[in-house]
Amino acid sequence: MVATVAVLSDIHGVLPALDRVLQEPDVAAADLIVVTGDHTWGPQPAQTLDRLTSLGDRVLLVRGNADRELLQMSRGLDIGLGHDALSVWGATQLAPRHQQLLDDMPERITLDIQGFGPVLFCHATPRDDEEVVLVDTTLGRWAEVLHDVPDEVSTVVCGHTHMPFVRLAHGRLIVNPGSVGLPYGRPGAHWALLANGAVTMRRTLIDPDELVAEVTAGSSLPGVTDWAEENLRRPATDAEALTVFGPRDGRESPS
């Protein structure tokens, strides 16, 4: 059983954001760091994987849909993303060690955490790595999503939508720490701390000029400066994200 767990998600190859979060005292002091997927699909995918694995046994990595897709593309599979320049470039960045890492990476893990009991960590939902659930997803839909989760699991930690939230659904605590590299709603690298039976939502503020400059200097992605300006300096708003995610959550328009 572990006492404190720092939860990160959706780094998306933004290494400077990851490094800032790893420097946070509560992350450095945590017994364990769990990263709930989408480490890649970003300007520094290989460097991000290397940084995470350099943490050794202190980190547990869950595979997200972007990681799975990039792995498939790196092996020449056509998964319909040939139009996406970032995916095409990112697939070429994965060395054999990265492919093996992603091959071996689980899609979900369950840990016994002090004050919580068994906690299930996944990327999108326990049953699917790209399914969308949101803070105001209906209880009926949550019942479907959580149907196969064992009764003893009273906490589920997910990611995928890049928007942080904590809520109850059918007696289970649902936690989404938000995104480290590509936050939606407000700027900053978002993460969460599980300790003493409580969830603390955290945010590491990063100067946007520094973030854009460091990513630009550290990536060989063609057009990286434009990508960084568009995605890092001006994060999507929560309303914009809900407009995209809403239909995938079974609603016609955002609430």
N, C-alpha and C positions, 0 to 999 in steps of 0.2 A: 504494500500500500504506500502511495506517495502522498505527501502533505500539501505541496503547492505545485500547480501546473500553470505555466504561461501558454496561452493559446494564440497562435498566429495563423493567418490564412491569406490566400490570394496575394502572394508576393508579386507574382507575374514578372519575374526577372528584373525587378527594380532593386538592385543590390544596395544602393545607398540608403534606401528606406529600411531595408532589412537590417543593415548595420546600425542604424540609429536605434532601432527597437532592441537589438541585442545588447546595446550599451545601457539600456534602462536598468537601474539597480534591481527592480523586482524581477526582471527577466533573468538577469545575471545570477540572482540568488535562488531562483525557482529550482525545485528538485528535478523538474522535467519541462521540456518545451515540446509541445505538440503543434505541428503545422498541418492544417486541414486542407491541403491541396492547392493546385494551380500555382506551383512554384515557378513554372515556366510560362511560355507565351508572353514574352516581353523582351526588352532590349538587351538583357544580360542573363539568358537562361542557364548557360553552362556555369558561369561564375556563381550564380545563385545556388545551384545544386552543390557546387564545390564548397561554398561557405557553409551551407547547412550540414553537409556530411563531415566537415571539419570539427563540428561540435561533438562528434562521437556519440556515446551512449546517452548523452543529455538530451538528444532530440529524437522524436519519433515523427516520421513523415507519412502522411496519407496521400494517396494519388488522387488528383482531380481530373476532370474531363479534359482540360487543356493539356495536362501532362500526358494523358492517354493518347490524345489526338496527335500531339507532336511526336510521340514515340512511334506511332503508326506511320506518320509521314516520313520519319527518318529512315524507315525501312522500305520506302517506296510505295506504300499503300495509298491509293487514291480515296480519300474520305470526303471529297467535295470541298476542300479548302484551298484548292490551287489558285483561287483568285485572291487569297489573302497573303499579301507580300510578307507580313510579319511571320506567319506560320511557315511559309516556304523557306524563308531565311532561317528561322529558328530551328527547323528540322535539320539543317546542315550543321548546326552548332553542337549537336549532341555527339560526343565521342562514345565509343563502345562502353566505357564505364558508366556513362550517364544512361545509356540504353538499358544496361543491366540493372542499374539502380531503380529505374522506373518500372522495369519488368517485375522486380521483386517487391515493389512497394504495395502495401495493402490498400484496399479501398475503404476499409473501416477497421477500427481497433476499439477495444473496450478495456478500460483501466479502472482499477479500484482506487478511488481517491478519498482521502480522509474527509469526513463530513458530507460526502456525496454518495458513497457507495460506488457501484459500477456506473461508469460514464462511457457512453458510446460516442466516438468521434468519427465523423464522415465528412465528405466534401459538400454535396448538395443535400441529399436526404439519405437515410439508411439503406434505401432500396435502389437508388439511381444516382449517378454522378453528375447529372445535369438537370435534374428535376428542380423546379422553382417553388419555394415556399417563402412567405414574407411575414412580417410582424402581424399583419392583420388577415392572414390566411384563415379561412373558416375552420371551425372545429370539425366539421364533416370531412373536409379534405385532410386535416391533420390525422384524423382517425385512420384514413386510408394509408397515409404516408408512414404512420407508426405501427401499422397492423402487425408486422412481424418482429417488432422489437421485443425482446424478452421482458417479462413483467418486472424483473428485479432491476432493470435499468430505469432509473427515475430522472436521468439527465442526458440530453442529447446535444452534442456540440457540432455545428455545421458551418459552412461558409457559402461560397459560390455567388451570392448576390451582391457582395461588396458593401452591404449596408448593415451596420451593427444593430442588434436587438436582443432583448431578453424577454421571454414570455412563458406563460404556462399553457399547456395544451393537454387536456385529459389527465391532469395530475402530474405530467412530466414537465420538467424545466427545459426549455429550448433556448440555446445560446448561439448567437452568431457574432463572432468578434469583429466582423467587418474586414476590410482589406488593408494589408500593409502597403502594397504598391500602387493600387488603383482604387482609391476610396470613392464611393458615391455618397453624395449628400453634403459632405463638408471635407475640407482638406485635412491632411495629417495621416500618419500611419496608425491604423486602429488595431487593437489587440485586446485580450482579456486575461484576467488572472483568476484562477480558481484556488481558493485558500480558505480554510476554516469553515467550510460549508457555505461560503458566500462567493458570488461572482462580482468582480469589479471590472467594469468596462473602461478601457484606457485609450488614450490617444497621444501619440508622440508628434509634436509639431515640428515641421521641417521648413526651413526657408526655401521658397519655391525657386529662387534664383540659384541657390546652391544645388538643389536637387536636379534641376534641368542641366546645369553645367556639369555635374558629376556624371550623370547618366550619359550625356553627350560625349564626354571625354572617355568613358569606359566601355563604349559599345561600338561595334563595327556595323551595326544595322544601317543600311542605306537610308538616308533621310532621317536619321535618328533625332536631329535637332527639331525638325517639324513635329515628329511623333511626340517628343518630350513636351514641347510647347502645348500641343493639343491635349495630351492625356494627363500630364503631371501638373501643369500650371493652372488648368481650369477643370477640376473634377466635375463629372456629371452631377447634376442636382438630384435630390431624391425624387422629385417630380418626374424628371426625365427618365430616371431608372425605372420608376413604376410604370411609365408609359410603355416601356419595352417589356418589362417582366410581367405586367398585369395579365395579358392574354395567356401567358404560359402558366399562370396560377389559376386559370379558369374563369377569369373575369373579363368583361368587355373593355373596361377602362379603369384607370387608377382611382382609388378612393380619394 
